[in-house]
Amino acid sequence: MRTALYLQDAHSIREGMDFVAYAEQRGFDAVWQAESRLVREATVPLAAYAAVTERIRVGSGVSDCWSRNPARLAATFSTLDDLAPGRVLLGLGAWWDPLAAKVGITRTHPLTVMREVVTAVRALLANETVTFHGEWVDLTGVELDYVYQERRPKDVPIYIGATGDKMLELAGEIADGVVLNYLVSPDYNARAMERLAHGVARAGRQLDDIDRPQLVVCSVHEDAGTALDMARLMVTQYLGQQPHIMRASGVPQSLLDAVGEVLTWPATHEQVEAASRLVPDEIVSMLTASGTPDQARTRVADYVAHGCTCPILYPLGDVRQMIDAFSGWTP
């Protein structure tokens, strides 16, 4: 069973380098670096992780499709491939509001924009000269202008981070893989697989032709109650800030409304703590893999049984303990 590590900004980059090197030693397949919030850009830590490893793959989980010109995006991930040939994964997502709106990006026609960006970036990475005049992408005779290095296609698979039905279908149609979201229930995956199947059918492919790694919040502790408490604050934050994800997983609207009355954006730690007292254990258990090592492994196995091909484990608590809990793991 392939297993991956997910890192955000809870640790220094140098700590992250140590975690990734340890994960590689313990047999992990990949590390994905978050870039959904304005806190830690993904490509710098990905380069650091690649520099201290030999085998593990490194991916953006996920970069937005709006804020980098597709030519620069292709050049950036081509550069990462120079450092770690064949080990780089480009994850793209449609970002989220209100953050996008606050920085001046209007997320109109996200499906069109994603299709155009993926098409252009893939062609550039394939060493093609690209002319593309779309609604968002506007390139005229653009290529990756190698001067001193070998001109070659770069083997950088493109993954789309998708939660909604239409983006899932698009991922099935055009992407090499889909990054399924975290803080969803395993039952949510059943619908996600249906939407992916529609997309791959449009492209004349099969569902198994597309990789389906999934972010899974993983809180491991010998005391199950402690593990649930560690995850509760994160669940609460997402209940307030990204209710569309929570709604897709079956969280009652009454709970979303109650949490929304407490949290502003960006929420203070005090607000999150206050709202967390409204969130029962069963909701935390439904949306995360939290508990003892055995309980966490059982919960992650539920996601695999529902279509995930590689759990991307987001560790809360002791990172090495979580890595050890899933080293050599078979669901």
VOPAGU-2260 file (C-alpha; in pm, 1 decimal, decimal comma):
REM VOPAGU-2260
SITE   aa  ch    i         X         Y         Z
SITE  MET   A    0       0,0       0,0       0,0
SITE  ARG   A    1     147,2     333,7    -104,3
SITE  THR   A    2     137,9     591,4     174,7
SITE  ALA   A    3     229,8     959,9     162,7
SITE  LEU   A    4     304,2    1236,8     411,1
SITE  TYR   A    5     136,6    1579,6     410,5
SITE  LEU   A    6     306,1    1885,4     553,8
SITE  GLN   A    7     168,8    2235,3     602,6
SITE  ASP   A    8     342,4    2496,8     819,0
SITE  ALA   A    9     321,8    2341,6    1165,6
SITE  HIS   A   10     695,2    2269,5    1157,8
SITE  SER   A   11    1000,5    2449,9    1032,7
SITE  ILE   A   12    1119,5    2356,9     685,5
SITE  ARG   A   13    1430,5    2197,8     835,0
SITE  GLU   A   14    1212,9    1985,6    1061,6
SITE  GLY   A   15    1010,1    1894,1     754,3
SITE  MET   A   16    1328,1    1785,8     577,5
SITE  ASP   A   17    1401,9    1549,1     865,7
SITE  PHE   A   18    1045,5    1413,1     861,3
SITE  VAL   A   19    1058,1    1350,7     486,1
SITE  ALA   A   20    1394,9    1176,9     506,4
SITE  TYR   A   21    1253,8     957,7     784,7
SITE  ALA   A   22     937,9     887,2     585,0
SITE  GLU   A   23    1153,7     776,2     292,1
SITE  GLN   A   24    1349,4     543,0     520,5
SITE  ARG   A   25    1020,9     396,9     645,0
SITE  GLY   A   26     896,9     327,5     291,7
SITE  PHE   A   27     661,4     618,9     224,7
SITE  ASP   A   28     592,4     687,7    -141,7
SITE  ALA   A   29     553,5    1066,9    -147,8
SITE  VAL   A   30     533,3    1392,5      43,3
SITE  TRP   A   31     286,2    1665,5     -46,8
SITE  GLN   A   32     336,3    2025,3      65,6
SITE  ALA   A   33      28,2    2238,6     128,4
SITE  GLU   A   34     -19,4    2572,3     -45,0
SITE  SER   A   35    -387,5    2650,2       5,2
SITE  ARG   A   36    -336,3    2937,9     250,0
SITE  LEU   A   37    -110,9    3243,6     242,7
SITE  VAL   A   38     147,4    3105,0     477,3
SITE  ARG   A   39     395,3    2866,0     315,0
SITE  GLU   A   40     461,3    2852,6     -57,2
SITE  ALA   A   41     509,6    2494,7    -177,3
SITE  THR   A   42     802,6    2487,8    -418,9
SITE  VAL   A   43    1075,6    2603,8    -179,3
SITE  PRO   A   44    1009,4    2326,3      75,7
SITE  LEU   A   45     961,4    2074,7    -207,6
SITE  ALA   A   46    1311,0    2156,5    -331,8
SITE  ALA   A   47    1444,7    2116,2      21,6
SITE  TYR   A   48    1271,3    1779,7      62,1
SITE  ALA   A   49    1397,9    1657,1    -274,6
SITE  ALA   A   50    1753,9    1759,9    -187,6
SITE  VAL   A   51    1771,9    1535,7     119,6
SITE  THR   A   52    1607,9    1227,7     -35,5
SITE  GLU   A   53    1671,5     989,6    -322,9
SITE  ARG   A   54    1345,2     808,5    -393,2
SITE  ILE   A   55    1040,4     970,6    -237,3
SITE  ARG   A   56     821,6    1179,3    -468,7
SITE  VAL   A   57     745,8    1544,2    -390,1
SITE  GLY   A   58     422,7    1722,4    -483,8
SITE  SER   A   59     231,9    2046,5    -435,9
SITE  GLY   A   60     -85,7    1974,1    -248,3
SITE  VAL   A   61    -220,3    2190,4    -404,9
SITE  SER   A   62    -106,0    2508,3    -580,0
SITE  ASP   A   63    -380,3    2733,7    -712,7
SITE  CYS   A   64    -441,5    2767,8   -1085,2
SITE  TRP   A   65    -486,4    3147,1   -1077,4
SITE  SER   A   66    -187,1    3324,0    -929,1
SITE  ARG   A   67      99,4    3186,0   -1140,7
SITE  ASN   A   68     117,5    3236,6   -1513,9
SITE  PRO   A   69     104,8    2887,0   -1670,6
SITE  ALA   A   70     438,9    2945,3   -1845,2
SITE  ARG   A   71     605,2    3030,1   -1513,2
SITE  LEU   A   72     424,2    2740,4   -1347,8
SITE  ALA   A   73     566,3    2500,9   -1606,4
SITE  ALA   A   74     914,6    2650,0   -1571,7
SITE  THR   A   75     898,9    2618,4   -1193,4
SITE  PHE   A   76     806,3    2251,5   -1195,5
SITE  SER   A   77    1050,8    2182,2   -1476,7
SITE  THR   A   78    1317,8    2326,5   -1247,2
SITE  LEU   A   79    1209,5    2097,4    -964,9
SITE  ASP   A   80    1237,1    1805,0   -1207,0
SITE  ASP   A   81    1596,2    1912,1   -1277,2
SITE  LEU   A   82    1663,7    1857,0    -907,3
SITE  ALA   A   83    1462,8    1535,9    -868,8
SITE  PRO   A   84    1400,3    1382,0   -1212,6
SITE  GLY   A   85    1085,1    1173,2   -1227,1
SITE  ARG   A   86     994,0    1248,6    -865,2
SITE  VAL   A   87     792,7    1570,3    -899,0
SITE  LEU   A   88     411,8    1590,1    -885,1
SITE  LEU   A   89     222,1    1906,0    -979,8
SITE  GLY   A   90     -99,5    1939,8    -783,6
SITE  LEU   A   91    -336,6    2219,6    -888,8
SITE  GLY   A   92    -655,1    2340,5    -726,2
SITE  ALA   A   93    -919,1    2609,3    -784,3
SITE  TRP   A   94    -848,1    2777,4    -447,6
SITE  TRP   A   95   -1126,4    2906,1    -225,9
SITE  ASP   A   96   -1311,0    3215,1    -113,0
SITE  PRO   A   97   -1297,8    3445,5      69,4
SITE  LEU   A   98    -919,6    3419,4      36,1
SITE  ALA   A   99    -914,4    3444,8    -342,9
SITE  ALA   A  100   -1147,3    3744,3    -341,6
SITE  LYS   A  101    -940,5    3917,3     -74,5
SITE  VAL   A  102    -633,0    3909,6    -300,6
SITE  GLY   A  103    -823,9    4032,2    -605,1
SITE  ILE   A  104    -898,2    3703,9    -783,9
SITE  THR   A  105   -1252,4    3645,6    -905,1
SITE  ARG   A  106   -1302,7    3272,1    -933,4
SITE  THR   A  107   -1535,8    3278,8   -1232,3
SITE  HIS   A  108   -1536,8    2980,1   -1468,0
SITE  PRO   A  109   -1295,6    2770,1   -1257,7
SITE  LEU   A  110   -1350,4    2462,0   -1473,4
SITE  THR   A  111   -1252,9    2651,6   -1788,0
SITE  VAL   A  112    -949,2    2802,8   -1619,9
SITE  MET   A  113    -835,6    2467,0   -1483,8
SITE  ARG   A  114    -873,9    2298,9   -1822,6
SITE  GLU   A  115    -676,1    2573,2   -1994,8
SITE  VAL   A  116    -397,2    2577,1   -1736,5
SITE  VAL   A  117    -357,2    2198,6   -1732,5
SITE  THR   A  118    -355,9    2184,2   -2112,9
SITE  ALA   A  119     -94,7    2458,9   -2148,0
SITE  VAL   A  120     133,3    2344,2   -1865,9
SITE  ARG   A  121     128,9    1983,0   -1984,7
SITE  ALA   A  122     225,1    2090,7   -2337,4
SITE  LEU   A  123     507,7    2311,3   -2210,6
SITE  LEU   A  124     644,0    2033,5   -1989,8
SITE  ALA   A  125     627,6    1802,7   -2293,1
SITE  ASN   A  126     878,4    2035,2   -2465,3
SITE  GLU   A  127     620,5    2173,6   -2707,3
SITE  THR   A  128     595,7    2527,1   -2843,9
SITE  VAL   A  129     256,9    2650,7   -2727,6
SITE  THR   A  130      16,6    2898,1   -2880,7
SITE  PHE   A  131    -305,3    2908,7   -2680,9
SITE  HIS   A  132    -563,7    3187,5   -2673,3
SITE  GLY   A  133    -831,6    3100,7   -2421,3
SITE  GLU   A  134   -1047,3    3281,3   -2167,3
SITE  TRP   A  135    -765,8    3279,2   -1909,9
SITE  VAL   A  136    -451,2    3143,1   -2075,3
SITE  ASP   A  137    -298,1    3358,3   -2348,7
SITE  LEU   A  138      31,5    3223,6   -2485,9
SITE  THR   A  139     189,3    3295,3   -2822,2
SITE  GLY   A  140     476,8    3079,7   -2939,9
SITE  VAL   A  141     589,0    2999,3   -2584,8
SITE  GLU   A  142     830,6    2720,5   -2495,3
SITE  LEU   A  143    1056,6    2634,5   -2205,4
SITE  ASP   A  144    1365,0    2810,8   -2332,9
SITE  TYR   A  145    1643,6    2574,8   -2227,0
SITE  VAL   A  146    1987,8    2719,7   -2301,3
SITE  TYR   A  147    2249,6    2495,8   -2146,3
SITE  GLN   A  148    2061,1    2184,6   -2041,3
SITE  GLU   A  149    1928,2    1899,5   -2248,0
SITE  ARG   A  150    1597,6    1973,9   -2418,3
SITE  ARG   A  151    1370,8    1692,7   -2307,5
SITE  PRO   A  152    1012,8    1638,7   -2197,6
SITE  LYS   A  153     977,3    1659,3   -1821,6
SITE  ASP   A  154     799,0    1370,0   -1651,0
SITE  VAL   A  155     577,2    1572,7   -1415,3
SITE  PRO   A  156     230,0    1421,1   -1366,7
SITE  ILE   A  157     -47,8    1676,3   -1313,7
SITE  TYR   A  158    -299,9    1619,9   -1036,0
SITE  ILE   A  159    -616,2    1821,3    -979,0
SITE  GLY   A  160    -730,4    1880,2    -623,0
SITE  ALA   A  161   -1107,5    1837,8    -644,7
SITE  THR   A  162   -1403,8    1829,5    -408,5
SITE  GLY   A  163   -1708,0    1934,9    -612,3
SITE  ASP   A  164   -1877,2    1711,0    -867,3
SITE  LYS   A  165   -1782,4    1905,6   -1180,1
SITE  MET   A  166   -1416,8    1945,9   -1082,5
SITE  LEU   A  167   -1401,7    1573,1   -1005,4
SITE  GLU   A  168   -1537,2    1498,8   -1352,7
SITE  LEU   A  169   -1281,4    1732,5   -1508,7
SITE  ALA   A  170   -1001,7    1562,9   -1315,1
SITE  GLY   A  171   -1117,7    1226,0   -1444,0
SITE  GLU   A  172   -1117,8    1359,9   -1796,4
SITE  ILE   A  173    -786,2    1547,5   -1820,5
SITE  ALA   A  174    -560,0    1484,6   -1519,3
SITE  ASP   A  175    -301,8    1218,4   -1443,5
SITE  GLY   A  176    -442,3    1201,6   -1093,5
SITE  VAL   A  177    -688,7    1358,8    -854,3
SITE  VAL   A  178    -606,6    1471,2    -501,4
SITE  LEU   A  179    -917,7    1392,7    -299,9
SITE  ASN   A  180    -982,5    1631,8     -16,4
SITE  TYR   A  181    -947,4    1583,4     356,1
SITE  LEU   A  182   -1208,1    1625,9     626,2
SITE  VAL   A  183   -1457,4    1431,1     422,5
SITE  SER   A  184   -1617,8    1105,8     523,3
SITE  PRO   A  185   -1533,9     776,8     349,2
SITE  ASP   A  186   -1895,3     770,3     229,3
SITE  TYR   A  187   -1829,4    1095,2      41,1
SITE  ASN   A  188   -1579,6     898,5    -169,5
SITE  ALA   A  189   -1855,0     683,4    -318,4
SITE  ARG   A  190   -2002,0     986,6    -492,9
SITE  ALA   A  191   -1655,3    1111,9    -583,6
SITE  MET   A  192   -1579,3     782,3    -759,5
SITE  GLU   A  193   -1901,7     815,2    -959,3
SITE  ARG   A  194   -1807,7    1163,4   -1076,0
SITE  LEU   A  195   -1453,6    1055,3   -1163,8
SITE  ALA   A  196   -1597,5     763,2   -1360,8
SITE  HIS   A  197   -1805,5    1004,9   -1567,6
SITE  GLY   A  198   -1493,9    1206,1   -1642,8
SITE  VAL   A  199   -1269,4     918,5   -1741,0
SITE  ALA   A  200   -1545,6     781,1   -1965,6
SITE  ARG   A  201   -1548,5    1110,6   -2157,5
SITE  ALA   A  202   -1178,6    1061,7   -2226,3
SITE  GLY   A  203   -1212,6     692,5   -2316,1
SITE  ARG   A  204   -1024,1     586,1   -2005,6
SITE  GLN   A  205   -1091,1     360,9   -1709,6
SITE  LEU   A  206   -1108,8     469,0   -1345,1
SITE  ASP   A  207    -789,8     278,4   -1267,3
SITE  ASP   A  208    -608,7     491,2   -1527,4
SITE  ILE   A  209    -616,7     783,9   -1284,7
SITE  ASP   A  210    -428,6     792,6    -956,0
SITE  ARG   A  211    -649,1     883,3    -657,1
SITE  PRO   A  212    -441,4     986,4    -354,4
SITE  GLN   A  213    -641,9    1136,7     -70,0
SITE  LEU   A  214    -559,2    1378,1     208,0
SITE  VAL   A  215    -651,5    1227,7     544,0
SITE  VAL   A  216    -617,4    1411,2     873,0
SITE  CYS   A  217    -446,1    1159,2    1097,7
SITE  SER   A  218    -430,6    1209,2    1473,2
SITE  VAL   A  219    -251,4     921,0    1643,7
SITE  HIS   A  220    -209,3     884,9    2019,3
SITE  GLU   A  221    -210,6     592,2    2259,0
SITE  ASP   A  222    -507,7     759,4    2427,9
SITE  ALA   A  223    -798,8     780,8    2184,0
SITE  GLY   A  224    -957,2    1077,8    2360,1
SITE  THR   A  225    -638,0    1278,6    2330,9
SITE  ALA   A  226    -619,6    1196,9    1961,0
SITE  LEU   A  227    -977,9    1317,7    1908,3
SITE  ASP   A  228    -907,4    1639,7    2096,1
SITE  MET   A  229    -600,0    1708,2    1881,5
SITE  ALA   A  230    -813,9    1680,3    1568,3
SITE  ARG   A  231   -1115,9    1868,9    1700,3
SITE  LEU   A  232    -964,3    2216,9    1658,9
SITE  MET   A  233    -879,1    2153,9    1294,8
SITE  VAL   A  234   -1222,5    2010,1    1220,8
SITE  THR   A  235   -1378,2    2315,7    1383,4
SITE  GLN   A  236   -1174,8    2555,2    1170,7
SITE  TYR   A  237   -1290,3    2388,1     851,0
SITE  LEU   A  238   -1651,0    2370,8     966,9
SITE  GLY   A  239   -1639,9    2748,3     987,7
SITE  GLN   A  240   -1418,1    2838,9     693,0
SITE  GLN   A  241   -1492,7    2577,0     427,2
SITE  PRO   A  242   -1848,0    2460,7     500,4
SITE  HIS   A  243   -1894,4    2338,8     141,2
SITE  ILE   A  244   -1649,2    2056,9     213,8
SITE  MET   A  245   -1820,6    1974,0     540,8
SITE  ARG   A  246   -2164,3    1981,8     378,8
SITE  ALA   A  247   -2046,1    1737,5     111,8
SITE  SER   A  248   -1956,7    1493,4     388,2
SITE  GLY   A  249   -2294,5    1504,0     554,3
SITE  VAL   A  250   -2225,9    1740,3     844,1
SITE  PRO   A  251   -2563,1    1873,9     967,0
SITE  GLN   A  252   -2639,0    2229,4     857,2
SITE  SER   A  253   -2737,7    2311,2    1215,0
SITE  LEU   A  254   -2380,9    2246,1    1331,7
SITE  LEU   A  255   -2233,8    2447,5    1043,3
SITE  ASP   A  256   -2461,5    2739,0    1134,4
SITE  ALA   A  257   -2371,8    2720,0    1503,7
SITE  VAL   A  258   -1996,7    2715,6    1433,5
SITE  GLY   A  259   -2033,8    2992,0    1174,0
SITE  GLU   A  260   -2185,0    3219,5    1436,4
SITE  VAL   A  261   -1866,5    3192,8    1643,6
SITE  LEU   A  262   -1592,3    3206,0    1379,3
SITE  THR   A  263   -1487,9    3501,9    1168,1
SITE  TRP   A  264   -1226,6    3491,5     889,3
SITE  PRO   A  265    -947,0    3469,1     964,5
SITE  ALA   A  266   -1051,5    3309,0    1290,0
SITE  THR   A  267    -861,0    3369,7    1609,8
SITE  HIS   A  268    -737,1    3077,0    1814,1
SITE  GLU   A  269    -977,1    3177,4    2089,0
SITE  GLN   A  270   -1271,0    3163,3    1848,9
SITE  VAL   A  271   -1168,3    2819,2    1724,3
SITE  GLU   A  272   -1137,9    2691,4    2080,8
SITE  ALA   A  273   -1480,2    2829,1    2171,1
SITE  ALA   A  274   -1644,8    2680,7    1861,9
SITE  SER   A  275   -1472,0    2344,6    1912,3
SITE  ARG   A  276   -1683,9    2287,7    2221,4
SITE  LEU   A  277   -1981,6    2259,2    1986,9
SITE  VAL   A  278   -1825,2    1976,4    1783,1
SITE  PRO   A  279   -1903,8    1623,4    1911,2
SITE  ASP   A  280   -1667,4    1326,6    1896,7
SITE  GLU   A  281   -1873,5    1153,1    1629,0
SITE  ILE   A  282   -1817,7    1439,8    1384,3
SITE  VAL   A  283   -1442,5    1435,0    1450,1
SITE  SER   A  284   -1437,1    1057,8    1399,5
SITE  MET   A  285   -1643,6    1084,6    1080,7
SITE  LEU   A  286   -1404,9    1333,3     916,5
SITE  THR   A  287   -1061,4    1218,7    1036,8
SITE  ALA   A  288    -852,2     913,9    1117,2
SITE  SER   A  289    -814,0     977,0    1488,1
SITE  GLY   A  290    -744,3     743,6    1774,9
SITE  THR   A  291    -493,9     480,0    1876,3
SITE  PRO   A  292    -260,4     350,1    1602,6
SITE  ASP   A  293    -494,1      55,5    1538,0
SITE  GLN   A  294    -798,8     280,7    1526,2
SITE  ALA   A  295    -627,5     526,1    1291,0
SITE  ARG   A  296    -517,7     247,1    1056,3
SITE  THR   A  297    -871,5     105,9    1051,3
SITE  ARG   A  298   -1011,1     446,8     967,4
SITE  VAL   A  299    -761,1     507,5     687,0
SITE  ALA   A  300    -847,5     163,2     548,9
SITE  ASP   A  301   -1205,8     289,4     510,6
SITE  TYR   A  302   -1085,7     558,1     269,7
SITE  VAL   A  303    -887,5     299,5      72,6
SITE  ALA   A  304   -1191,6      72,3      55,6
SITE  HIS   A  305   -1384,5     365,4     -87,5
SITE  GLY   A  306   -1145,7     438,1    -375,1
SITE  CYS   A  307    -835,4     608,2    -236,3
SITE  THR   A  308    -518,9     468,4    -398,7
SITE  CYS   A  309    -267,0     636,2    -166,1
SITE  PRO   A  310    -357,7     798,8     166,7
SITE  ILE   A  311    -175,9    1131,4     214,9
SITE  LEU   A  312    -154,3    1147,5     591,9
SITE  TYR   A  313    -172,4    1489,1     756,6
SITE  PRO   A  314     -14,3    1429,4    1099,2
SITE  LEU   A  315    -144,1    1593,4    1413,2
SITE  GLY   A  316      78,9    1532,5    1710,2
SITE  ASP   A  317     397,6    1323,1    1690,8
SITE  VAL   A  318     490,8    1300,4    1323,2
SITE  ARG   A  319     737,1    1013,6    1360,8
SITE  GLN   A  320     485,4     814,6    1564,2
SITE  MET   A  321     236,4     848,7    1281,4
SITE  ILE   A  322     497,4     752,1    1020,3
SITE  ASP   A  323     586,8     445,0    1225,9
SITE  ALA   A  324     219,0     353,6    1262,7
SITE  PHE   A  325     181,4     334,0     883,0
SITE  SER   A  326     523,1     200,5     783,7
SITE  GLY   A  327     477,2    -124,8     594,3
SITE  TRP   A  328     103,7     -97,0     652,3
SITE  THR   A  329    -143,9    -310,4     459,0
SITE  PRO   A  330    -516,0    -227,0     482,7
